[in-house]
Amino acid sequence: MKYRNSRRTHTIMDQLIVSGSNFATGVILVRGLGLEQFGRFTVAYALILLANNVQLSFISSPMISLGSLCSSMDARLSYVRGMFGIQVIFCILATLIGTLTAIAFLYLHPQPGGMRLLPAFIVGIALFLMQDWLRRYYFTIGKAKSSVWNDAVSYLLQAVVLAGLMYIHRLTLNSALWSIGITSGAAFVLGMMFERIRCSLEEVREAWRHSQKFSRDLAIANQLQWFVYQGAMLIGAGVLGAEAAGSVRATQNVVGPVNVAFQAMENLVPIKAGEEMRRGGIQQAAKFLFQFAIQGFVVLFVVFLGLSFFSREFLSFFYGHKVAVYAGILNLQMVYFLLAWPLRQFTYLFRTIEKTSSILMASIMAAVTSLLLIYPCVRSFNALGIMVAAVSGQLANLLYMSIVWMRMRPSVMEKQEHFVATVG
């Protein structure tokens, strides 16, 4: 019990650092760059997050879920070493693809000073990906405490650097991207100096064999889910201009502190669900996840309801009166996050019982819904339409997951002894 409480405490501390730093970074960038330049930063950062989203679904999420099902610590360490080898290969490919994509885009759509941003963008992709994998590694092997100091180096230092650049009037889009790369790289290098992770070719092959189907389904599903929100934002920016993307990102940043709970959940709940699965099978894992879903939903509903009455004042306080006109977008941001809470629990459940094809189909429904609605919504509601489309996609996702589980539950419960983990 003491170990679990310590793990929970360190996970929450870690997310307070990450989410608090991201919130401060967002405020600094909006005030230091202005809404239009911040919109351009948002587009570049969305592409970095896209690469990270692929990594999260392709490598980190399988590592966390399947690692928690390993029957011994030796088996878990061998598995995560193999996933490190896969991570290195993925990072090289992602950096190469990112470079070629950026060059092609700038060739087809020349931007003033665009090529000067390329080195910072490429370094940002590579080092952000490696540091993010390292923090998930710490949670998987039960060293949540190490993630606290490592993320402090990456995220707190990033906020300090950006604040310093703004203070000396050197904060630009280029310097902001370099700050992300340099601080992420510093945290990763320090972490590797202590961990000295090595892997064999056999461990890489075995990890890939075990994770292949899991990774494929989640990789496709998460990219489709990326389109529900980030894709809608990019399309909206293409129709309405960069300021629309900036307004959506700025309002999301106000809700950002809620990511303390969401990201802590991502690093903690799948591991706990796997432990419940090993002890009592699918029924016990499902009971834990649904109780957690109800409790979190009620708390978030109360918090968001109170915040909705002061959404304009919040935006005005943090960003100024110009951004306060986007209070309606902030309210829809809160609806989006509220729906995301029970949706995450369904995702963790299907991951734990290795029914990832259901996650894939739900994400297809969500992406199709969002993309079909985005153009007519932004034409009708301007920037607000971006969030209308995103919330509609989220609703479609949650509805599909609920229906699938209700249909699946009787047969799954009858055969739950077959799902008791024997991974090793």
Beta strands, then each sheet from edge to edge (+ up, - down):
end
